[in-house]
Structure formats: structure tokens, C-alpha cells
Amino acid sequence: QVQLVESGGGLVQPGGSLRLSCAASGFPFSRHAMSWVRQAPGKGPEWVSAIATDGSRADYADSVKGRFTISRDDAKNMLYLQMTGLQPEDTALYYCVRFGGMDYWGKGTLVTVSS
């Protein structure tokens, strides 16, 4: 079955960086666009970024544009999110998501930005 397992979250100071990873299995990863979605405490989900099947196109929410970079390694079935210039408002649970006829979400990895 489809499995998405995020990792790489943690506590970081403002201005710091983190790299999130998502290990995908149970489906042909290279044939699917993938996304990152985050949910801050007490708020609804916020789409963060998406990457096309061949990595040729990446889109970002205005709130993270210029600071976050999405990438993928189809040989390893891995999705990544490089986050720089982190701010307290980036604190959230970050999910790896495969949108489609049926949406699949991982369990998330927590990113906390605090001094």
C-alpha cells in the first residue's frame, strides 16, 4: 500500500535551516507529482510546494518562495524540502502528500522555529 514517511523535522533557531525528507513506497513514485503541506498549531492545512513528475517544474506558496526548495530523487523514491531562513511562523507539522483521485498523506514531521 502507499506509504509516505517524513523525517528531518526538529527545533531550529530563527534564520536557521532544515532539510525534510519523505520516503515513498507502494506506488510508482516517478509517475506522480508530489507536494508538501504544513499545518501550524491551531490553523488549517497550508499548501507549501509541489514538484512535477520529472522535477522540471516546482511551485511554491508565496509565504515560502525564495526560502524553500523542493526536490526529488526518483531513483531513491525520495522527496525533499530544503528550508532556509526559517521563521517562527514556519512552525508546523509538515506533511508529504500525493494528491490525486485518492489523496495520500504521511504522518508528518514537526518543525519548530524558536529561540
Summary of the structure (lengths in Angstrom):
residues: 115
radius of gyration: 13.3
end to end distance: 39.8
largest distance: 41.2
contacts: 334
relative contact order: 0.32
helix: 5%
strand: 50%
